[in-house]
Amino acid sequence: MNAHVRINAFSLLGQTLKNIDDAEFQTLTEQVARENPWFTKENVRMAIDGIIKLLQKERLEQWVSSYNLRDQSKKIALVLAGNIPLVGFHDLLSVLISGNNALIKPSSKDSVLLKFVIQKLNDIEPAFRDKIELAEQLRNFDAVIATGSDNSARYFDYYFGKYPSIIRKNRTSVAILHGNESEDDLRTLGIDVFSYFGLGCRNISKLLVPAGYSFNKLFSTWEVYQPIINHHKYCNNYDYQKSIMLINLIPFLDNGFVMLHENARMVSPISVVYYERYTDEADLSKKLTEAKDKIQCIVGNGNHAIPFGKAQYPDLWDYADGVDTLKFLTNL
């Protein structure tokens, strides 16, 4: 199976996912929600739509054009996270498109959706059946890509230290506000904040705002996201976090479904968004530099920032943690 066949198969996978009928999608999302209540129908649709955009033949060809793809048949262990639907898809795509084999330890929180996509791929190109293996225990592999928390990363380093590896830790994303953003900017920023209930590393959990910034306009434009509080698990987190801050006399801003808390830390709990004020551009640059190892992406109107509302739609070459996965795989 050469690179052309692999690219064509993934292109067809994108078309297949796009053409899933309503009945099949409804059955799928019911199964997914039973496994993980955070994976709502809307969130599954958003994740699949993001993958469909990646799997356009022209984009796949553009992506791989600068790499030396060959049938290497190395076995790559993938330890997948389960914080948002199909979060490990890009790693699986990278392993298979590079000609290698995938030994996957799926997350217990995201196995139904992963198996569904793999089955669709195998139906399109049966040769992939011999190149994808799901396993609870990882043995006899040549390299590893593992994603988890800062704590689990220490275990990954210990167990996988002797193998070529990419080990990812906990990251989050930030938005830079200057105070001159339009209502549309702030409304679409809400997509980056509230999609997947804020559980993804590309979700905005920290706002950097100028001194004296007022949040009134932000809260007003975010009212469209108020229905998020109707999800029982999100609501439970909101109630818990609000109680903690009230008991500890921690000042915060609240609009009834999300709280803003001034805090220098980067990763905020569910239903809370941290913010920090900067005095000038030099101070802003300093804060970003100091936190660079915790930042997945930066959203804003600046030249090097992702536009508001686009954080959850990375391109094929937008590698997690800035580590070129395909380069790592093709150089094994």
ZITA-V110525 format. One record per residue. N is the residue number from 0. PSI is psi in radians with two decimals (999 if undefined). OMEGA is omega as a letter, one per 20 degrees, with the letter a starting at -180 (NA if undefined). Layout:
# ZITA-V110525
N|PSI|OMEGA + N|PSI|OMEGA
This chain:
# ZITA-V110525
0|1.85|a + 1|3.10|a + 2|-0.65|a + 3|-0.74|r + 4|-0.74|a + 5|-0.78|r + 6|-0.75|a + 7|-0.69|a + 8|-0.75|r + 9|-0.59|r + 10|-0.75|r + 11|-0.57|r + 12|-0.75|r + 13|-0.75|r + 14|-0.68|r + 15|-0.77|r + 16|-0.61|r + 17|-0.51|a + 18|0.23|r + 19|2.25|a + 20|2.89|a + 21|-0.68|a + 22|-0.78|r + 23|-0.71|r + 24|-0.68|r + 25|-0.78|r + 26|-0.76|r + 27|-0.85|a + 28|-0.51|r + 29|-0.74|r + 30|-0.72|a + 31|-0.78|a + 32|-0.55|r + 33|-0.61|r + 34|-0.67|a + 35|1.79|a + 36|-0.33|r + 37|-0.40|a + 38|1.41|r + 39|2.93|r + 40|-0.73|a + 41|-0.67|a + 42|-0.66|r + 43|-0.75|r + 44|-0.74|a + 45|-0.74|a + 46|-0.77|a + 47|-0.70|r + 48|-0.68|r + 49|-0.69|r + 50|-0.69|r + 51|-0.72|r + 52|-0.57|r + 53|-0.62|a + 54|0.68|r + 55|2.35|a + 56|-0.76|a + 57|-0.67|a + 58|-0.69|r + 59|-0.76|r + 60|-0.71|r + 61|-0.73|a + 62|-0.85|a + 63|-0.11|a + 64|-0.46|a + 65|0.16|r + 66|2.72|r + 67|1.60|a + 68|2.38|r + 69|2.91|r + 70|1.62|a + 71|-0.55|r + 72|0.50|r + 73|2.57|r + 74|2.04|a + 75|2.08|r + 76|2.28|r + 77|2.04|r + 78|1.89|a + 79|2.52|r + 80|3.00|a + 81|0.51|a + 82|-0.60|r + 83|2.80|a + 84|2.28|r + 85|0.60|a + 86|-0.41|a + 87|0.13|a + 88|-0.73|a + 89|-0.64|r + 90|-0.77|r + 91|-0.80|r + 92|-0.79|a + 93|-0.75|r + 94|-0.83|a + 95|-0.67|a + 96|-0.43|r + 97|-0.03|r + 98|0.08|a + 99|3.07|r + 100|2.55|a + 101|2.16|r + 102|1.87|a + 103|2.23|r + 104|1.70|a + 105|2.74|r + 106|2.47|r + 107|-0.23|r + 108|-0.09|a + 109|0.92|r + 110|-0.60|a + 111|-0.85|a + 112|-0.71|r + 113|-0.81|a + 114|-0.60|r + 115|-0.83|a + 116|-0.73|r + 117|-0.72|r + 118|-0.72|r + 119|-0.72|r + 120|-0.75|r + 121|-0.62|r + 122|-0.63|r + 123|-0.80|a + 124|1.65|a + 125|-0.35|r + 126|-0.37|r + 127|-0.30|a + 128|-0.58|a + 129|-0.04|a + 130|-0.03|a + 131|2.21|r + 132|2.28|r + 133|2.35|a + 134|2.55|r + 135|-0.52|r + 136|2.36|a + 137|2.12|r + 138|2.66|r + 139|1.05|r + 140|2.90|a + 141|-0.44|a + 142|2.93|a + 143|2.51|r + 144|2.02|a + 145|2.37|a + 146|2.31|r + 147|-2.80|r + 148|3.03|r + 149|-0.64|a + 150|-0.83|a + 151|-0.49|r + 152|-0.57|r + 153|-0.67|r + 154|-0.69|r + 155|-0.77|r + 156|-0.69|a + 157|-0.85|a + 158|-0.55|a + 159|0.20|a + 160|-0.50|a + 161|-0.07|a + 162|2.65|r + 163|2.34|a + 164|2.73|r + 165|2.05|a + 166|2.06|a + 167|2.43|r + 168|-3.03|a + 169|2.19|r + 170|2.89|r + 171|-3.09|a + 172|2.73|a + 173|2.70|r + 174|2.40|r + 175|2.13|r + 176|2.49|r + 177|-0.15|r + 178|-0.14|r + 179|0.30|a + 180|2.54|r + 181|2.93|r + 182|-0.64|r + 183|-0.69|r + 184|-0.85|a + 185|-0.63|r + 186|-0.77|a + 187|-0.43|r + 188|-0.58|r + 189|-0.52|r + 190|-0.75|a + 191|-0.49|a + 192|-0.86|a + 193|-0.29|r + 194|2.45|a + 195|0.42|r + 196|0.34|r + 197|0.26|a + 198|-0.20|a + 199|2.77|r + 200|-0.28|r + 201|0.03|r + 202|2.52|r + 203|2.06|r + 204|0.00|a + 205|2.31|r + 206|2.31|r + 207|2.04|a + 208|2.67|r + 209|2.74|r + 210|2.37|r + 211|0.08|a + 212|2.37|r + 213|2.36|a + 214|0.10|a + 215|-0.83|a + 216|-0.67|r + 217|-0.89|a + 218|-0.66|a + 219|-0.79|a + 220|-0.35|r + 221|-0.05|a + 222|-0.45|a + 223|-0.30|a + 224|0.12|a + 225|-0.58|a + 226|-0.21|r + 227|-0.49|a + 228|-0.26|r + 229|-0.19|r + 230|2.17|a + 231|-0.66|a + 232|-0.67|r + 233|-0.77|a + 234|-0.70|r + 235|-0.71|r + 236|-0.72|r + 237|-0.84|r + 238|-0.73|a + 239|-0.86|a + 240|-0.65|r + 241|-0.71|r + 242|-0.74|a + 243|-0.78|a + 244|-0.63|r + 245|-0.78|a + 246|-0.67|a + 247|0.14|r + 248|0.68|r + 249|2.16|r + 250|2.45|r + 251|2.84|r + 252|2.48|a + 253|2.35|r + 254|0.21|r + 255|-0.20|r + 256|-0.14|r + 257|2.56|a + 258|2.47|r + 259|2.26|a + 260|2.20|r + 261|2.07|a + 262|2.44|a + 263|-0.26|r + 264|2.86|a + 265|-0.78|a + 266|1.96|a + 267|2.72|r + 268|2.87|r + 269|2.37|r + 270|0.04|r + 271|2.38|r + 272|2.18|r + 273|2.68|r + 274|2.72|r + 275|2.45|a + 276|2.50|r + 277|2.65|a + 278|-0.61|r + 279|-3.13|a + 280|-0.59|r + 281|-0.73|r + 282|-0.70|r + 283|-0.83|r + 284|-0.69|r + 285|-0.78|a + 286|-0.72|r + 287|-0.70|r + 288|-0.75|a + 289|-0.49|a + 290|0.19|a + 291|-0.54|a + 292|-0.15|r + 293|-0.10|a + 294|2.20|r + 295|-0.83|r + 296|2.82|a + 297|2.25|a + 298|2.47|r + 299|-2.93|a + 300|0.08|a + 301|2.93|a + 302|-0.59|a + 303|0.23|a + 304|2.70|r + 305|2.37|r + 306|2.63|r + 307|2.37|r + 308|-0.03|a + 309|0.05|a + 310|-0.57|a + 311|0.14|r + 312|1.13|r + 313|2.70|r + 314|3.04|a + 315|-0.55|a + 316|0.15|r + 317|1.42|a + 318|2.47|r + 319|2.38|r + 320|0.22|r + 321|0.25|a + 322|2.12|a + 323|1.71|a + 324|-0.74|a + 325|-0.62|r + 326|-0.76|r + 327|-0.77|a + 328|-0.68|a + 329|-0.27|r + 330|0.02|a + 331|999|NA
